[in-house]
Amino acid sequence: MNTLEDYFKEALTHDVIDHSLRAHVNGDGKPQFYIHPAGADGSTVDFVVDGNTVTPAAMQKAPPEQNNKCCHAARDGECGWEHCPQLRDGEPAKSGRTCPLPWQEKDEE
């Protein structure tokens, strides 16, 4: 799934019309959000907003090295960071492991 349009088309094929969305400001100062079907199985996708342009977060450039030192998951544990070791390793479903990167508050840099 590459676009927000693809996400909605896929959801609508399963009669999913309600969605949950979480937003935050990423390390580049851009609004970023992830969205997934509310109360139904389906894909969770992550996007960056720049004006009226919505781009899949995975298509963003690699983060600066200092961004690799802390966990990027939201407080609810959902992570859409393309370099996430949890997503890369199939966790926590594979072994129950929590993120190996430490949690860091935004203002602790």
C-alpha positions, -999 to 999 in steps of 0.1 A, spaced: 0 0 0 16 32 -11 -9 60 -8 -37 72 14 -60 66 -15 -48 30 -16 -55 26 21 -90 39 18 -98 18 -13 -86 -13 5 -106 -5 36 -138 2 16 -135 -32 -1 -141 -46 34 -169 -21 42 -147 -3 68 -158 33 70 -145 43 104 -109 49 111 -86 59 141 -59 84 134 -31 96 157 -10 126 149 23 140 161 51 163 149 81 143 136 118 151 141 118 173 110 90 194 125 64 181 100 30 168 111 29 130 108 0 106 114 -9 70 113 -43 56 105 -59 22 109 -94 8 108 -114 15 139 -127 -17 155 -117 -39 125 -87 -58 112 -67 -40 86 -35 -22 77 -19 6 98 -2 32 76 20 62 85 21 95 65 39 128 67 20 160 58 36 189 40 10 216 31 -17 197 12 7 168 3 5 135 21 35 112 16 41 77 31 65 81 60 86 52 45 94 74 15 110 100 37 148 103 38 167 83 64 168 101 98 199 118 111 221 94 132 209 109 165 174 98 157 186 62 159 192 65 196 157 64 210 123 47 205 100 65 180 68 47 191 38 68 202 27 64 239 3 36 228 33 16 215 24 19 178 54 27 157 55 35 120 92 46 119 108 30 88 139 21 108 121 6 138 140 -25 150 106 -39 163 90 -38 128 122 -50 111 124 -80 134 87 -89 135 83 -80 171 66 -81 195 46 -109 178 78 -130 173 91 -132 209 73 -106 229 104 -84 230 99 -47 237 117 -21 218 155 -22 224 158 15 220 152 37 251 121 59 254 130 96 252 108 125 259 107 151 231 124 178 252 153 157 265 176 161 235 
